[in-house]
Amino acid sequence: MVHRAVPRSSLLSLLKKHKPQLRHSKDVHIMVHLDCLLFLHRLAVEARTKAVESKSSTIQPNNVKEVAKAILKKSRG
């Protein structure tokens, strides 16, 4: 498995660009990474539930597409 993380400096500059009034700790990149993992986990669980409802043994791309919009709405902060 190849791990390609976003460089810390790029992530910090992106955060400062969108929210310049906020101060960030030096470990904010870890929190962003964990938030992404939690989002993907939630998306996978909901897609699995949708696949079971449609009597499919595997998660299909259309299952992910169907739940992605609802999960994105719930995840906005």
Backbone as numpy.savetxt, mean C-alpha at the origin, in Angstrom:
# Nx Ny Nz CAx CAy CAz Cx Cy Cz
14.66 -13.34 -4.43 13.82 -12.16 -4.43 14.71 -10.92 -4.43
14.44 -10.04 -5.35 15.21 -8.81 -5.45 14.50 -7.73 -4.68
15.22 -7.09 -3.78 14.64 -6.03 -2.96 15.09 -4.69 -3.52
14.14 -3.96 -4.07 14.46 -2.65 -4.64 13.68 -1.59 -3.87
14.31 -1.03 -2.91 13.67 -0.01 -2.08 13.90 1.37 -2.68
13.01 2.26 -2.36 13.19 3.65 -2.77 14.27 4.24 -1.88
15.25 4.94 -2.45 16.29 5.55 -1.62 15.69 6.51 -0.59
16.27 6.51 0.59 15.76 7.34 1.68 15.71 8.81 1.31
16.73 9.28 0.64 16.77 10.70 0.27 15.64 11.05 -0.69
15.34 10.16 -1.63 14.24 10.41 -2.57 12.90 10.43 -1.86
12.72 9.53 -0.93 11.47 9.47 -0.18 11.29 10.72 0.68
12.35 11.14 1.35 12.27 12.34 2.19 12.00 13.58 1.36
12.62 13.70 0.20 12.38 14.86 -0.65 10.94 14.85 -1.19
10.42 13.67 -1.48 9.03 13.56 -1.93 8.06 13.97 -0.83
8.33 13.53 0.40 7.48 13.91 1.52 7.54 15.41 1.78
8.74 15.99 1.70 8.89 17.43 1.93 8.21 18.24 0.84
8.19 17.70 -0.37 7.56 18.39 -1.49 6.05 18.49 -1.29
5.43 17.39 -0.82 3.98 17.35 -0.68 3.49 17.89 0.66
4.28 17.80 1.69 3.90 18.29 3.01 5.06 19.08 3.62
5.34 20.27 3.10 6.52 21.02 3.58 6.38 21.51 5.02
5.15 21.63 5.52 4.96 22.16 6.87 5.21 21.12 7.96
5.31 19.85 7.60 5.50 18.79 8.59 6.98 18.49 8.79
7.32 18.19 10.04 8.68 17.73 10.32 8.66 16.21 10.33
9.74 15.61 9.85 9.82 14.16 9.77 10.98 13.65 10.61
10.77 12.50 11.23 11.87 11.90 11.96 12.81 11.24 10.96
13.96 10.83 11.44 14.93 10.23 10.51 14.53 8.82 10.10
13.57 8.21 10.81 13.12 6.85 10.48 11.77 6.82 9.80
11.38 7.92 9.18 10.07 7.98 8.53 9.98 6.98 7.38
11.09 6.66 6.74 11.06 5.71 5.63 10.60 4.33 6.09
10.90 3.97 7.32 10.45 2.68 7.85 8.94 2.67 8.01
8.39 3.77 8.50 6.94 3.87 8.67 6.22 3.83 7.32
6.78 4.48 6.31 6.18 4.45 4.98 6.20 3.03 4.44
7.30 2.33 4.64 7.41 0.95 4.18 6.38 0.06 4.88
6.23 0.22 6.18 5.25 -0.57 6.92 3.83 -0.25 6.48
3.54 1.01 6.22 2.22 1.38 5.72 1.93 0.72 4.37
2.92 0.67 3.51 2.75 0.01 2.21 2.48 -1.47 2.39
3.21 -2.10 3.29 2.99 -3.53 3.54 1.60 -3.79 4.10
1.14 -2.94 5.01 -0.20 -3.10 5.56 -1.28 -2.91 4.49
-1.06 -1.96 3.61 -2.00 -1.74 2.51 -2.07 -2.97 1.60
-0.91 -3.51 1.24 -0.89 -4.69 0.37 -1.53 -5.90 1.05
-1.30 -6.04 2.36 -1.92 -7.13 3.09 -3.43 -7.00 3.07
-3.91 -5.80 3.34 -5.36 -5.55 3.35 -5.96 -5.82 1.97
-5.26 -5.39 0.92 -5.72 -5.62 -0.44 -5.79 -7.12 -0.75
-4.78 -7.86 -0.32 -4.76 -9.31 -0.57 -5.89 -10.02 0.17
-6.13 -9.62 1.42 -7.20 -10.26 2.20 -8.55 -10.00 1.56
-8.80 -8.76 1.16 -10.09 -8.43 0.54 -10.24 -9.12 -0.82
-9.17 -9.20 -1.58 -9.23 -9.88 -2.87 -9.47 -11.38 -2.69
-8.88 -11.95 -1.64 -9.12 -13.37 -1.36 -10.58 -13.60 -0.99
-11.13 -12.70 -0.19 -12.55 -12.80 0.18 -13.43 -12.72 -1.05
-13.11 -11.80 -1.95 -13.87 -11.65 -3.19 -13.75 -12.90 -4.06
-12.56 -13.51 -4.08 -12.37 -14.73 -4.87 -13.19 -15.88 -4.29
-13.25 -15.99 -2.99 -14.04 -17.04 -2.35 -15.53 -16.83 -2.65
-15.97 -15.58 -2.63 -17.37 -15.28 -2.95 -17.73 -15.68 -4.37
-16.77 -15.54 -5.28 -17.02 -15.91 -6.67 -16.65 -17.36 -6.96
-16.42 -18.12 -5.90 -16.14 -19.56 -5.98 -14.90 -19.87 -6.82
-13.88 -19.05 -6.64 -12.62 -19.26 -7.33 -11.58 -19.70 -6.30
-10.71 -20.61 -6.69 -9.69 -21.10 -5.75 -8.45 -20.22 -5.73
-8.32 -19.35 -6.72 -7.18 -18.43 -6.76 -7.67 -17.00 -6.91
-6.83 -16.08 -6.52 -7.15 -14.66 -6.67 -6.85 -14.26 -8.11
-7.87 -13.78 -8.79 -7.75 -13.35 -10.18 -7.53 -11.83 -10.22
-6.94 -11.33 -11.30 -6.74 -9.87 -11.39 -8.03 -9.06 -11.26
-9.14 -9.61 -11.74 -10.39 -8.86 -11.63 -10.86 -8.78 -10.17
-10.51 -9.75 -9.33 -10.83 -9.67 -7.91 -10.09 -8.51 -7.26
-8.85 -8.34 -7.63 -8.04 -7.24 -7.07 -8.58 -5.89 -7.55
-8.93 -5.81 -8.83 -9.45 -4.56 -9.38 -10.76 -4.17 -8.70
-11.60 -5.15 -8.41 -12.89 -4.86 -7.81 -12.76 -4.29 -6.40
-11.80 -4.78 -5.64 -11.68 -4.32 -4.25 -10.71 -3.15 -4.10
-9.88 -2.90 -5.10 -8.85 -1.87 -4.98 -9.44 -0.48 -4.74
-10.51 -0.16 -5.44 -11.10 1.17 -5.30 -11.61 1.39 -3.87
-12.28 0.38 -3.33 -12.81 0.50 -1.96 -11.68 0.57 -0.93
-10.64 -0.20 -1.12 -9.51 -0.19 -0.18 -8.79 1.15 -0.25
-8.62 1.70 -1.44 -7.98 3.01 -1.58 -8.79 4.10 -0.88
-10.11 4.02 -1.00 -10.96 5.00 -0.33 -10.81 4.92 1.19
-10.75 3.69 1.72 -10.62 3.51 3.16 -9.23 3.92 3.66
-8.23 3.84 2.80 -6.85 4.09 3.22 -6.45 5.55 3.20
-7.26 6.39 2.62 -6.89 7.81 2.56 -6.93 8.42 3.93
-5.99 9.29 4.18 -5.92 9.89 5.50 -5.93 11.37 5.52
